[in-house]
Amino acid sequence: MSDRPSVPHRGLSRRTVAKAAALGFAGVVTGAWRASAAGAVTVTQLGPRTYDLGVPSAALSRTAPVRIILPASYAAHPDRTWPVLYLLHGAHDDYTSWTRETDIEAFTANKELIVAMPDGDPTGIPSRWRSGLDYETFQLQEVPAVLRSGYRASTVKAVAGVSTGGYGAMAHASRHPGTFVAAASYSGIPDTSAKSMSLIIEAIVAREGFNPLSLWGDPKTDAATWQDFNPLTHASALRGTSLYVSVGSGNLSNPLAVILALAEIATGNIDDVLPGVLESLVAPSTQSFVTALGQLGVPLTQHLYQGGGHQWSDWKREFTTSWPVLAGALGLPV
């Protein structure tokens, strides 16, 4: 849980252009400037390899942010295209979380790929909402189009996410088979029908000031919609996608404690639920997802570990552990 900074929506200044040229990124700036002129994509340089893009989105009816990290050798290979790793944020956070909470910039310093961290709504549920918001189209169509046209992104893509971003990773990969060569979920919600998941999802939506029904409607009367957006429903479509799924058991073992924690969430106090408790509550979603994939004979790498919490200290470790799965699918050395 964190305060979200304001999103910069400004173009490239002469100082930024000059700085990028001095750093050897003149090709990057030129490409971004053309994209801005053609599609009104704004660019703000944050470091030698890191940029914030403002992408005008018809799916969201606004300009939405995407943070990207380019390969260190990007400017040296002007004719090369690059695979893309999409990293999705969790609930009550934003597109800055991966660079704020992890060492993703340093981790990818010697890796030949583009990292893209798109906005996924304050709830972190990148789906087609009943209210009209369409983060699925934004992340799967609009952002890739910008990266292909302005940053030489290839069609080889992997996706990974934490918490509700883990839901997004598995939802995107299962609902659109073949789009991603790999998908990873860290403490995600890959089975929205698992026990108590609808309560938690509705609490997340309400926490951001939205009507819970604005996502997929009522879990009972609109059960078909909930089922359609449940990654487990389309799990067989994940065959052929390299998968990594992990979650901890958290620190709740007493059924009464689980009931009390869920009661706290039901009253709108999800912010007061401790990381170890929240991990215990979401763990059944990943556990049932893993079981279903096993029954379907869909290969995956799983790490269901004892303890842990719904927190970045665990997710940073899990991302590093999952890297061989992601890298292998992207065609990169481990």
C-alpha positions in Angstrom: 0.0 0.0 0.0 1.5 3.3 -1.0 0.6 6.8 -2.1 0.7 7.0 -5.9 2.8 9.9 -7.4 1.4 12.1 -10.0 1.9 10.9 -13.5 4.2 13.1 -15.7 2.5 13.9 -19.0 5.0 16.2 -20.7 7.0 16.0 -23.9 10.8 15.9 -24.4 12.6 19.1 -23.6 15.7 20.2 -25.4 17.7 19.5 -22.3 16.3 15.9 -22.2 17.2 15.5 -25.9 20.7 16.8 -25.4 21.2 14.6 -22.3 20.0 11.5 -24.1 22.3 12.2 -27.0 25.3 12.6 -24.6 24.4 9.2 -23.1 24.3 7.6 -26.5 20.5 7.3 -26.7 19.9 9.7 -29.6 18.1 6.9 -31.5 15.8 6.4 -28.6 14.8 10.0 -28.4 14.3 10.3 -32.1 12.1 7.3 -32.2 10.1 8.6 -29.2 9.8 12.0 -30.8 8.3 10.5 -34.0 5.9 8.5 -31.9 4.8 11.7 -30.1 4.3 13.5 -33.3 2.3 10.7 -34.9 0.3 9.4 -31.9 0.7 12.0 -29.1 2.8 9.7 -26.9 4.6 11.8 -24.4 8.1 10.8 -23.1 9.9 11.6 -19.9 13.4 10.3 -19.4 14.2 9.2 -15.9 17.6 7.7 -16.3 20.0 6.3 -18.9 17.7 3.4 -19.8 14.4 4.3 -18.1 11.5 6.3 -19.5 7.9 7.1 -18.6 5.5 7.2 -21.6 2.1 8.7 -21.6 0.0 6.6 -24.0 -3.3 8.0 -25.3 -5.7 5.2 -24.8 -9.1 4.8 -26.5 -9.7 1.8 -24.2 -9.4 3.9 -21.1 -10.5 7.3 -22.5 -7.4 9.0 -21.1 -3.7 9.1 -21.4 -2.2 6.3 -19.3 1.4 5.8 -18.1 3.8 3.1 -19.0 7.3 2.9 -17.6 9.9 1.2 -19.8 13.5 0.1 -19.4 15.5 -0.3 -22.6 18.5 -2.6 -23.1 21.9 -1.1 -22.4 22.9 -1.9 -26.0 19.8 -0.4 -27.5 21.4 2.5 -29.3 24.3 0.4 -30.5 21.9 -1.9 -32.5 19.6 0.4 -34.4 18.3 -2.4 -36.7 17.6 -4.9 -33.9 14.2 -5.8 -32.4 13.9 -6.8 -28.7 11.7 -9.2 -26.7 9.5 -7.6 -24.1 8.9 -8.5 -20.4 5.7 -7.0 -19.1 5.6 -6.5 -15.3 2.2 -5.8 -13.8 1.6 -4.1 -10.4 -0.7 -5.1 -7.6 -3.7 -3.5 -5.9 -3.4 0.0 -4.4 -0.2 0.6 -6.3 0.9 1.8 -9.7 3.2 1.4 -12.7 6.2 2.7 -10.7 6.1 -0.1 -8.1 8.6 -2.5 -9.8 11.3 0.2 -10.1 10.5 1.5 -6.6 10.4 -1.8 -4.8 12.9 -4.0 -6.7 16.2 -3.8 -8.4 14.7 -4.5 -11.8 16.8 -1.8 -13.5 20.1 -3.2 -12.2 18.9 -6.8 -12.7 18.3 -6.2 -16.4 21.4 -4.1 -17.0 23.1 -6.9 -19.0 20.0 -8.5 -20.4 18.9 -8.0 -24.0 15.2 -7.1 -23.6 12.8 -4.3 -23.0 10.9 -4.2 -19.7 7.5 -2.6 -19.8 5.4 -1.7 -16.7 2.0 -0.5 -17.8 -0.7 1.2 -15.7 -3.2 -1.4 -14.5 -5.7 0.7 -12.6 -5.4 1.5 -8.8 -7.0 -1.9 -8.2 -4.3 -3.6 -10.2 -7.0 -5.7 -12.0 -6.1 -5.3 -15.7 -9.4 -6.5 -17.1 -12.3 -5.4 -19.2 -14.5 -3.8 -16.6 -18.3 -3.8 -16.7 -18.1 0.0 -16.3 -16.4 0.4 -19.6 -12.7 0.6 -18.6 -10.7 -1.8 -20.7 -7.3 -2.5 -19.3 -7.1 -5.7 -21.2 -7.1 -3.9 -24.5 -4.7 -1.2 -23.2 -2.1 -3.7 -22.1 -2.5 -6.2 -24.8 -3.0 -4.0 -27.9 -2.3 -0.3 -27.3 0.9 -0.5 -25.3 2.5 -3.2 -27.6 1.6 -1.1 -30.6 3.5 1.9 -29.2 6.5 -0.3 -28.3 6.6 -1.9 -31.7 6.3 1.4 -33.6 8.6 3.6 -31.4 11.0 1.2 -29.6 11.6 -1.7 -31.9 9.8 -4.3 -29.7 9.5 -7.7 -31.2 6.4 -9.9 -31.0 8.1 -12.2 -28.4 6.6 -11.3 -25.0 6.4 -12.6 -21.5 4.3 -11.3 -18.6 4.6 -11.4 -14.8 2.8 -9.8 -12.0 2.3 -9.6 -8.2 -1.0 -10.0 -6.4 -3.8 -8.7 -8.7 -1.1 -8.3 -11.3 -0.5 -12.0 -11.0 -4.2 -12.4 -11.8 -3.5 -10.2 -14.8 -0.6 -12.2 -16.0 -2.5 -15.5 -16.0 -5.7 -13.9 -17.3 -3.9 -12.3 -20.3 -2.0 -15.5 -21.1 -5.0 -17.8 -20.8 -7.6 -15.6 -22.4 -5.3 -14.8 -25.3 -3.3 -17.9 -26.0 -0.1 -17.5 -28.0 0.3 -13.8 -27.0 2.9 -14.5 -24.4 5.7 -17.2 -24.5 5.8 -17.2 -20.6 3.6 -16.0 -17.7 4.4 -15.8 -14.0 2.2 -15.1 -11.0 3.6 -14.2 -7.5 0.9 -14.4 -4.8 -1.7 -13.8 -7.5 -5.4 -14.6 -7.8 -5.4 -17.1 -10.8 -8.6 -18.7 -9.7 -11.2 -16.1 -8.9 -13.7 -18.7 -7.9 -11.6 -20.1 -5.0 -13.0 -19.7 -1.5 -13.5 -16.1 -0.4 -11.8 -14.6 -3.6 -14.9 -12.7 -4.7 -15.1 -11.0 -1.3 -11.4 -10.0 -1.5 -11.7 -8.8 -5.1 -14.8 -6.7 -4.3 -13.0 -5.2 -1.2 -10.1 -4.2 -3.4 -12.4 -2.5 -5.9 -14.3 -0.7 -3.1 -11.1 0.4 -1.4 -10.4 2.5 -4.5 -13.8 4.2 -4.3 -15.5 2.1 -7.1 -18.7 0.3 -7.0 -17.7 -3.4 -6.6 -20.3 -4.3 -9.3 -18.4 -2.1 -11.8 -15.8 -4.8 -12.3 -17.6 -8.0 -13.4 -21.0 -7.5 -11.8 -22.5 -9.5 -9.0 -20.6 -12.8 -8.4 -23.9 -14.7 -8.3 -26.2 -13.1 -10.8 -23.4 -12.4 -13.2 -21.6 -15.7 -12.6 -21.0 -16.2 -16.3 -19.0 -13.0 -16.5 -17.0 -13.9 -13.5 -16.3 -17.3 -14.9 -15.2 -15.8 -18.3 -12.6 -13.6 -16.6 -11.4 -16.4 -14.4 -8.0 -17.6 -15.6 -8.8 -21.1 -14.4 -11.7 -21.3 -16.8 -9.2 -21.0 -19.7 -6.4 -22.9 -18.1 -6.1 -25.5 -20.9 -5.2 -22.6 -23.2 -2.0 -22.2 -21.2 -0.6 -25.4 -22.7 2.6 -24.4 -24.6 3.2 -21.3 -22.4 6.0 -21.5 -19.9 4.5 -20.9 -16.5 5.8 -20.0 -13.1 3.3 -19.8 -10.2 4.2 -19.2 -6.5 2.5 -18.3 -3.2 3.3 -18.6 0.5 1.1 -20.2 3.1 1.1 -17.0 5.2 0.6 -17.3 9.0 -3.0 -18.2 9.4 -3.7 -21.8 10.4 -6.7 -21.3 12.8 -10.0 -21.4 10.9 -11.5 -18.9 13.4 -8.6 -16.5 12.5 -9.4 -16.8 8.9 -13.1 -16.0 9.5 -12.1 -12.9 11.6 -9.8 -11.7 8.9 -12.4 -12.1 6.2 -14.9 -10.2 8.4 -12.4 -7.4 8.6 -12.1 -7.3 4.8 -15.9 -7.4 4.4 -16.2 -4.2 6.5 -13.8 -2.4 4.1 -10.7 -2.6 6.3 -8.4 -4.5 3.8 -5.6 -2.1 4.5 -5.5 -3.3 8.1 -4.9 -6.9 7.1 -1.3 -7.9 7.8 0.8 -9.3 4.9 1.0 -12.8 6.4 -2.7 -12.9 7.0 -3.5 -11.7 3.5 -1.2 -14.3 2.0 -3.0 -17.0 3.8 -6.3 -15.7 2.4 -5.2 -15.6 -1.2 -3.2 -18.8 -1.2 -6.1 -21.1 -2.0 -6.5 -19.3 -5.3 -3.0 -20.3 -6.5 -3.3 -23.7 -4.9 -6.5 -24.6 -6.7 -5.0 -23.2 -10.0 -1.9 -25.4 -9.6 -4.1 -28.4 -8.9 -6.3 -27.8 -12.0 -3.2 -27.4 -14.3 -1.9 -30.7 -12.9 -5.2 -32.4 -13.7 -5.2 -31.0 -17.2 -1.6 -32.0 -17.8 -0.4 -28.5 -18.4 3.3 -28.2 -17.4 4.3 -25.5 -15.0 7.0 -24.5 -12.4 5.4 -24.1 -9.0 6.7 -22.8 -5.7 4.2 -23.2 -2.9 6.2 -22.3 0.1 5.6 -22.2 3.9 5.1 -18.8 5.6 5.8 -15.7 3.6 3.6 -12.7 3.2 1.8 -10.6 0.7 4.8 -8.3 0.3 7.6 -7.2 -2.0 10.3 -8.9 0.0 8.9 -12.3 -1.0 8.0 -11.2 -4.6 11.5 -9.9 -5.3 12.9 -13.4 -4.4 10.2 -15.1 -6.4 10.9 -13.0 -9.5 14.6 -13.9 -9.3 13.7 -17.6 -8.9 11.4 -17.4 -11.9 13.9 -15.8 -14.1 15.2 -19.0 -15.8 11.6 -19.8 -16.8 11.0 -16.3 -18.3 14.5 -16.0 -19.9 14.3 -19.5 -21.5 11.0 -18.7 -23.1 12.2 -15.2 -24.3 15.3 -16.8 -25.8 17.7 -15.1 -23.4 20.6 -16.6 -21.5 19.9 -17.5 -17.9 
